[in-house]
Amino acid sequence: MADRFRVTLAQLNPTVGDLEGNAAKAYAAWQKGHEAGADLVALPEMFITGYNAQDLVRKPVFYKAAMAAVRALAEKTTQGPALAIGSPWFEDGKLFNAYLILKNGQVASKVLKHHLPNETVFDEVRIFDAGPMAGPYSVGETRVGSPICEDGWHEDVAETLEETGAEFLLIPNGSPYYRGKMETRINHMVARTVETGLPVIYLNMVGGQDDQVFDGGSFALNPGGALALQMPVFDEAVTHVDLERQTQGWRVVDSEKAALPDAWEQDYRVMVESLRDYMGKTGFQKALLGLSGGVDSAIVAAIAVDALGAENVRCVMLPSEYTSKESLNDAEAVANALGVKYDYVPISEGRTAITNTLAPLFEGRDADLTEENLQSRLRGLLLMAMSNKFGEMLLTTGNKSEVAVGYCTIYGDMNGGYNPIKDLYKTRVFETCRWRNANHRAWMKGPEGEVIRPNVIDKPPSAELRDDQKDSDSLPDYPVLDGILEILVDLDGSIEECVEAGFDRSDATRVEHLIYISEYKRFQSAPGARLTQRAFWLDRRYPIVNRWRDKQ
């Protein structure tokens, strides 16, 4: 029997729906494995279609094309290592999330996902049928068990594979990022190797898809949980991993161990990668945004430059008579520090025209929020006009605190195709600005050093839609607001739990009311990078019409 087995792990970035492009990536990885003498080349879950493809996978013409693409790959990879790739698979009137082993020009083995995730961003129960728990497949004389993603988080599938002769576990994943996810993965995989006594190789994909970013970080554990391999997070990589047969069974040969960045860096990288891939995969090359002199638009500008390069980002200041000289100076300083194109487009003339047009209708009524929102909507109109004219995607800049309580204007500052900070609370926006000023990485296309001047971070936040306006006039101070939101939104908690945490009951009740009445705005908002398990979109689905309130 062979005493050495080589697996080529292809931690790659597929594009949903690009069957031809994804197949080309798979073939290129197979060629590298072939050249390196691999026995098996492995790609992640649902790689041929990209992931998470949602209801697209249910379309018969699509899953049939995916299956045909896999069969074509099998025919191209006849002479060389086996190729394992994730794909939808339809047979006997059922559609499965499958992991297919290609050998000798055909689909030699099929693994069908058993446990279908049906929480957070996943709806696999409505898309796929559950496959049976089956035994391992053979590659040469070696028997490999491949629980597919969620199956690896359940002990029954791994134990069944061990009992039926698997010699190690290779677990293909489409596992998206949330803060702290890597520790959760490691803990689950340690449990699998402890329970089975088998080495575990965990293979994840990378890249952005809508709101989700798949963060890679593939790794291998030997029995007992010892880390033998750690691939980098977020980066595409093809790595060759060797297993040696010892008296007690297969063991992964100790290999590279990439360092894992802290949570602040990973969050920032997610926002950069999500924007970069959202733009690239939808065909946009350039972006623009309104730069107000405030902290939110400043961090979005920095993210955009780090994702796309300064030459591909346009920042626009759209001042009114309420825009302070301080904001004008701060916006210009940020634009200059980032090196972007900076346009100055006053809205006073347009605002006067609109006010005069509406004057006969509004006669006898006092000025109120209507006039404030006119300014925001006029800015949104002008920015969308620039987006259309220049072919640049408009980025919206509302943080999670504002999105949660509706402190934003629909058809105004909510206009845009993507929001990188949609899942970032205001208090974290401040700290993220400080982090970016102090840190620079090779994956950032923007300049090193201070790109957001301290005054932008430290001054009291204001929408500047009326004289001496401050956000605190309308909302609790952000540390209070964010603390309440973390309980009500992130923890799905109650008013009483907010009070027990030290917050004023009236503040908590008011914030809860604002969350619920703002659902219609979130329903129409741009997608944005998912950083937590309670991001606004697929993670949290509430009715727009809703009269329930917590009366505790």
C-alpha positions in Angstrom: 0.0 0.0 0.0 1.1 3.6 -0.7 2.7 5.3 2.3 2.2 8.9 1.0 -0.8 10.7 -0.3 -0.8 14.2 -1.8 -3.8 16.5 -1.8 -3.8 19.7 -3.7 -6.1 22.2 -2.0 -7.5 24.9 -4.3 -8.7 27.8 -2.1 -10.2 29.8 -5.0 -12.7 32.5 -5.8 -15.6 31.4 -8.1 -18.2 33.7 -9.6 -21.8 32.7 -9.2 -23.2 31.6 -12.6 -19.9 31.7 -14.5 -19.7 28.0 -15.2 -17.1 28.4 -17.9 -14.8 30.6 -15.8 -15.2 28.5 -12.7 -14.4 25.3 -14.7 -11.3 27.0 -16.1 -10.1 27.8 -12.6 -10.7 24.2 -11.6 -8.8 22.9 -14.5 -5.9 25.3 -13.8 -5.7 24.0 -10.2 -5.9 20.4 -11.5 -2.9 21.1 -13.8 -0.9 22.4 -10.8 -1.8 19.3 -8.9 -0.8 17.1 -11.8 2.6 18.9 -12.1 3.1 18.4 -8.3 2.3 14.7 -8.4 -0.9 15.0 -6.4 -3.2 12.0 -6.0 -6.3 14.3 -5.5 -7.0 17.9 -6.4 -9.8 19.3 -4.2 -12.1 22.4 -4.8 -14.7 23.8 -2.4 -18.4 23.2 -2.1 -20.6 24.1 -5.1 -17.5 25.5 -6.9 -18.7 25.0 -10.4 -21.7 27.3 -9.9 -20.3 29.6 -7.3 -21.9 29.9 -3.9 -24.3 30.9 -2.5 -26.3 30.8 -5.7 -29.7 30.6 -4.0 -32.7 29.9 -6.2 -30.6 30.1 -9.4 -29.6 26.5 -8.6 -33.3 25.4 -8.8 -33.5 26.5 -12.5 -33.4 23.2 -14.6 -31.5 24.8 -17.4 -28.9 26.0 -15.0 -28.2 22.9 -13.0 -28.2 20.8 -16.2 -25.5 23.2 -17.6 -23.5 22.8 -14.3 -23.7 19.1 -14.5 -22.5 19.2 -18.2 -19.6 21.5 -17.2 -18.5 18.9 -14.6 -18.7 16.0 -17.1 -16.6 18.1 -19.5 -14.0 18.6 -16.7 -13.9 14.9 -16.2 -13.1 14.3 -19.8 -10.3 16.9 -19.7 -8.7 15.4 -16.6 -8.5 11.8 -17.6 -4.7 11.4 -17.3 -3.6 12.6 -13.8 -5.0 13.0 -10.3 -8.6 12.6 -9.3 -10.5 15.9 -9.2 -13.1 16.6 -6.4 -15.5 19.5 -7.1 -18.8 20.8 -5.7 -21.8 21.0 -7.9 -25.6 20.6 -8.0 -26.6 17.2 -9.0 -30.0 16.0 -10.2 -31.0 12.4 -10.2 -34.2 10.3 -9.5 -36.3 13.5 -9.5 -34.2 15.1 -6.7 -31.7 18.0 -6.6 -28.7 17.6 -4.4 -25.7 19.6 -3.1 -23.1 17.2 -4.3 -19.3 16.7 -4.1 -18.2 14.8 -7.2 -15.0 12.8 -7.6 -13.8 12.8 -11.2 -11.6 9.9 -12.3 -10.9 8.2 -15.6 -12.9 10.6 -17.6 -16.1 10.3 -15.6 -17.9 11.0 -12.4 -16.6 8.1 -10.4 -18.1 8.9 -7.0 -20.8 11.2 -5.6 -21.2 12.5 -2.1 -24.6 14.1 -1.4 -25.0 16.6 1.4 -27.1 15.2 4.3 -27.5 18.1 6.7 -28.9 21.1 4.9 -28.4 24.5 6.7 -31.5 26.5 7.1 -30.5 29.5 9.2 -28.7 32.8 8.8 -28.0 33.3 5.1 -28.8 29.7 4.1 -32.1 28.3 2.7 -30.8 24.9 1.5 -33.9 23.0 2.8 -36.0 24.8 0.2 -33.4 24.4 -2.6 -31.9 20.9 -2.2 -33.0 17.4 -1.1 -31.1 15.8 1.7 -28.8 13.0 0.6 -28.2 9.8 2.6 -25.3 9.3 5.0 -22.9 7.2 2.9 -19.4 5.8 3.2 -16.1 7.0 1.8 -14.9 7.1 -1.8 -11.7 5.6 -3.0 -8.7 7.4 -4.6 -6.2 4.7 -5.5 -5.9 2.5 -2.4 -6.9 5.3 0.0 -10.5 5.8 1.3 -11.5 9.4 1.8 -14.5 10.8 3.6 -15.9 14.1 2.5 -18.7 15.6 4.7 -19.9 18.6 2.8 -19.7 21.8 4.8 -22.6 21.6 7.3 -22.1 17.8 7.5 -18.7 18.5 9.0 -20.4 20.3 11.8 -22.4 17.2 12.9 -20.8 14.2 14.5 -23.0 11.6 12.9 -21.7 12.0 9.3 -18.1 11.9 10.3 -18.6 9.0 12.6 -20.4 7.1 9.9 -17.5 7.7 7.5 -14.9 6.6 10.1 -17.0 3.4 10.9 -17.2 2.6 7.1 -13.5 2.9 6.5 -12.5 6.5 5.8 -8.8 7.1 6.5 -9.0 10.8 6.6 -11.6 13.5 6.2 -11.5 16.2 3.5 -14.3 18.7 4.1 -15.2 21.1 1.3 -16.9 24.3 2.4 -18.6 27.4 1.2 -18.4 29.1 4.6 -18.9 32.9 4.7 -17.3 35.2 7.2 -18.7 36.6 10.3 -16.7 38.1 13.2 -15.2 35.2 15.2 -16.1 32.5 12.6 -12.6 31.1 12.4 -12.5 30.1 16.0 -16.0 28.4 15.6 -14.7 26.4 12.6 -11.6 25.3 14.4 -13.6 24.1 17.5 -16.0 22.1 15.3 -13.2 20.4 13.4 -11.2 19.6 16.5 -14.3 17.9 17.7 -14.5 15.8 14.5 -10.9 14.6 14.7 -11.1 13.8 18.4 -14.3 11.8 17.8 -13.0 9.9 14.8 -9.3 9.7 15.4 -8.8 10.8 11.8 -6.9 13.7 10.3 -9.3 16.5 9.1 -8.6 18.8 6.1 -10.9 21.7 6.0 -11.1 23.5 2.6 -12.9 26.8 2.2 -13.5 29.1 -0.8 -12.6 32.8 -0.9 -14.3 35.8 -2.5 -17.3 38.1 -2.3 -20.9 37.2 -3.3 -23.5 39.9 -2.8 -23.3 40.6 1.0 -21.2 37.6 1.9 -17.4 37.1 1.8 -15.9 33.7 1.9 -12.7 34.1 3.8 -10.7 30.9 3.1 -8.4 30.1 5.9 -8.3 26.4 5.0 -6.5 24.2 7.5 -5.6 20.7 8.4 -5.6 19.0 11.8 -4.0 15.8 13.0 -5.8 13.5 15.4 -6.1 15.2 18.8 -6.5 18.6 17.1 -2.8 19.5 16.4 -2.7 22.1 13.6 -0.6 20.9 10.7 -1.5 23.5 8.0 -3.0 26.9 8.0 -3.7 28.6 4.7 -4.1 32.4 4.6 -7.5 34.1 5.0 -9.1 35.9 2.0 -6.3 35.1 -0.5 -6.6 32.7 -3.4 -4.0 29.9 -3.0 -3.2 26.5 -4.3 -1.4 24.4 -1.7 -0.1 20.8 -1.8 -0.6 18.9 1.4 1.0 15.6 2.1 -0.2 12.8 4.3 2.1 10.0 5.5 0.9 6.5 6.5 2.2 5.7 10.0 1.5 2.8 12.3 -1.5 4.5 13.8 -2.9 5.6 10.4 -2.5 8.7 8.1 -1.0 11.9 9.5 -0.7 15.3 7.8 2.8 16.4 7.3 3.5 19.6 9.1 3.4 22.5 6.6 2.9 26.2 6.3 1.0 28.1 9.0 -0.2 31.5 7.9 -0.8 34.1 10.6 -4.4 35.1 11.2 -5.2 38.8 11.5 -7.2 40.2 14.3 -10.9 41.0 14.1 -10.4 44.7 13.2 -8.3 43.8 10.2 -10.5 40.9 9.1 -13.6 43.2 9.3 -11.9 45.8 7.2 -10.6 43.2 4.7 -14.2 41.9 4.3 -15.5 45.4 3.5 -12.7 45.9 0.9 -13.0 42.4 -0.7 -16.8 42.6 -0.7 -16.8 45.9 -2.6 -14.0 44.8 -4.9 -15.8 41.6 -5.9 -19.2 43.1 -6.1 -17.9 45.7 -8.5 -15.7 43.3 -10.5 -18.3 40.6 -10.8 -21.1 43.0 -11.8 -18.8 44.7 -14.4 -18.3 48.1 -12.7 -14.7 49.5 -12.7 -15.3 52.9 -11.0 -17.2 54.2 -8.0 -18.4 57.5 -6.7 -19.7 58.7 -3.4 -20.8 61.9 -1.6 -18.0 63.0 0.7 -19.6 65.1 3.5 -16.7 65.7 5.8 -18.2 63.2 8.2 -16.7 59.9 9.4 -19.0 57.5 7.5 -18.3 58.8 4.0 -14.6 59.1 4.9 -14.3 55.4 5.8 -16.3 54.4 2.8 -13.9 56.5 0.6 -10.9 54.8 2.2 -12.5 51.3 1.6 -13.3 52.2 -2.0 -9.7 53.4 -2.7 -8.3 50.3 -1.0 -10.6 48.1 -3.1 -10.4 49.8 -6.5 -7.5 52.3 -6.5 -7.7 56.0 -6.2 -7.9 56.4 -10.0 -11.2 54.6 -9.9 -12.9 56.6 -7.2 -14.7 59.9 -7.5 -15.7 61.9 -4.3 -18.2 64.7 -4.5 -18.9 67.4 -2.0 -22.4 68.8 -2.3 -22.6 71.6 0.2 -25.7 73.7 1.2 -25.8 76.8 3.4 -25.8 74.5 6.4 -22.5 72.9 5.5 -19.8 74.2 7.8 -16.4 75.4 6.8 -15.0 72.6 9.0 -16.8 70.0 7.0 -15.6 71.5 3.7 -12.0 71.4 4.9 -12.3 67.9 6.3 -13.8 66.5 3.1 -11.1 68.1 1.0 -8.4 66.8 3.3 -9.7 63.2 3.1 -10.0 63.4 -0.7 -6.4 64.8 -1.0 -5.0 62.2 1.4 -6.6 59.4 -0.6 -5.6 60.9 -4.0 -9.1 60.6 -5.5 -10.9 62.9 -8.0 -12.8 65.5 -6.0 -15.8 67.4 -7.3 -17.5 70.4 -5.7 -21.2 70.6 -6.6 -23.2 73.1 -4.5 -26.9 72.3 -4.1 -28.2 75.8 -3.2 -29.4 76.7 -6.7 -31.3 73.5 -7.1 -32.7 73.6 -3.6 -34.0 77.1 -4.2 -35.7 76.0 -7.5 -37.3 73.0 -5.8 -38.4 75.1 -2.8 -40.0 77.7 -5.1 -41.7 74.9 -7.2 -43.3 73.5 -4.0 -44.1 76.9 -2.4 -47.7 77.2 -3.6 -48.5 73.7 -2.3 -46.7 74.2 1.1 -48.0 77.7 1.7 -49.1 78.3 5.3 -47.1 75.3 6.6 -44.0 75.6 8.8 -40.7 74.2 7.5 -40.0 70.8 9.0 -38.3 67.5 8.2 -39.6 67.8 4.7 -37.2 70.6 3.9 -34.3 68.7 5.4 -35.1 65.6 3.4 -35.3 67.7 0.2 -31.6 68.5 0.6 -30.7 64.8 1.0 -32.9 63.8 -1.9 -31.4 66.5 -4.1 -27.9 65.2 -3.3 -29.1 61.7 -4.2 -30.5 62.9 -7.5 -27.3 64.6 -8.4 -25.1 61.7 -7.4 -27.3 59.3 -9.4 -27.1 61.6 -12.4 -23.3 61.5 -12.2 -23.4 57.7 -11.8 -25.4 57.4 -15.0 -23.3 59.9 -16.9 -19.9 58.6 -15.9 -20.8 54.9 -15.6 -19.6 54.9 -12.0 -21.4 52.9 -9.3 -22.7 55.1 -6.5 -21.8 53.9 -3.0 -24.1 54.6 -0.1 -22.5 55.4 3.3 -25.0 54.7 6.1 -23.6 52.7 9.1 -25.6 50.0 10.9 -26.7 52.3 13.7 -28.4 54.6 11.2 -29.8 51.8 9.0 -31.2 50.2 12.2 -33.2 53.2 13.3 -34.0 54.8 10.0 -31.7 57.8 10.5 -31.4 58.0 6.7 -33.4 59.4 3.8 -34.9 57.0 1.4 -34.3 58.1 -2.2 -31.6 60.5 -0.8 -28.5 59.4 1.2 -29.7 55.8 0.8 -29.2 55.9 -2.9 -26.5 53.7 -4.2 -25.6 50.2 -5.5 -23.6 49.0 -2.5 -22.9 49.9 1.1 -19.6 48.6 2.5 -20.4 49.7 6.1 -24.0 48.5 6.3 -23.1 46.0 9.1 -20.7 48.3 11.0 -22.1 50.2 14.0 -21.2 53.8 14.4 -18.9 53.2 17.4 -17.0 50.7 15.3 -16.8 53.2 12.4 -14.8 55.5 14.6 -12.4 52.8 15.7 -12.1 51.4 12.1 -11.0 54.9 10.9 -8.3 54.9 13.6 -7.3 51.4 12.7 -6.9 52.3 9.0 -4.8 55.4 9.8 -2.5 53.2 11.8 -2.2 50.2 9.5 -1.5 49.4 5.9 -1.4 46.0 4.2 -0.3 44.8 0.8 -3.9 44.1 -0.3 -4.8 47.7 0.1 -4.6 49.8 -3.0 -4.7 53.1 -1.1 -1.8 55.0 0.4 -0.1 54.4 3.7 -0.4 56.6 6.7 -3.2 58.9 8.0 -5.9 59.1 5.4 -8.7 60.3 7.7 -7.7 63.4 9.6 -8.4 63.2 13.4 -11.0 66.0 13.3 -13.2 63.9 11.1 -13.3 61.2 13.7 -13.4 63.4 16.8 -16.0 66.1 16.0 -19.7 65.6 17.0 -21.5 63.8 14.2 -24.1 65.9 12.2 -26.2 65.5 9.1 -25.9 69.4 8.7 -29.4 69.7 7.3 -30.3 72.7 9.6 -28.4 75.2 11.8 -26.4 73.6 14.7 -27.8 70.2 14.0 -26.2 67.2 15.9 -27.1 63.5 15.6 -27.6 63.5 19.3 -30.6 65.8 18.9 -32.5 62.9 17.3 -30.9 59.8 18.8 -29.3 58.7 22.0 -25.5 59.1 22.0 -24.0 56.5 19.8 -22.4 54.4 22.6 -25.9 54.1 24.2 -27.6 53.6 20.9 -25.2 50.9 19.8 -25.4 49.1 23.1 -29.1 48.9 22.9 -29.0 47.8 19.2 -26.5 45.0 20.0 -29.1 43.6 22.5 -32.2 44.1 20.4 -30.8 43.2 17.0 -27.6 41.2 17.4 -28.8 39.2 20.4 -32.5 39.3 19.6 -33.0 40.5 23.1 -35.8 42.3 24.9 -36.5 45.7 26.5 -36.0 44.1 29.9 -32.6 42.8 28.9 -31.6 46.4 27.9 -32.7 47.7 31.3 -30.8 44.9 33.1 -27.7 46.0 31.1 -28.0 49.5 32.5 -29.9 51.3 29.7 -32.8 53.6 30.3 -36.1 51.9 29.6 -37.5 54.9 27.6 -34.4 54.9 25.4 -34.7 51.2 24.8 -38.4 51.4 24.0 -37.8 54.3 21.6 -35.0 52.5 19.8 -37.1 49.4 19.4 -39.9 51.5 17.9 -37.5 53.1 15.5 -36.2 49.7 14.4 -39.6 48.3 13.6 -40.9 51.4 11.7 -37.8 51.5 9.6 -38.1 48.1 8.1 -39.5 49.4 4.9 -36.3 51.5 4.4 -34.1 48.5 4.9 -36.2 46.5 2.5 -35.3 49.0 -0.2 -31.7 49.6 0.8 -28.5 48.6 -1.1 -26.8 45.4 -0.2 -23.6 45.6 2.0 -20.8 43.6 3.5 -21.9 41.1 6.1 -19.7 41.3 9.2 -22.0 39.6 11.9 -24.6 36.9 12.2 -27.3 39.5 12.4 -26.7 41.7 9.4 -29.7 43.4 7.8 -30.8 41.2 4.9 -30.8 37.4 4.9 -29.8 37.1 8.6 -32.7 39.1 9.9 -36.0 38.9 8.1 -38.9 40.9 9.6 -42.3 42.0 8.2 -42.6 45.5 7.0 -46.2 45.8 8.4 -45.8 45.0 12.1 -47.7 46.3 15.1 -46.1 44.2 17.8 -44.0 46.0 20.4 -42.3 44.6 23.5 -44.5 45.8 26.4 -42.3 44.6 29.3 
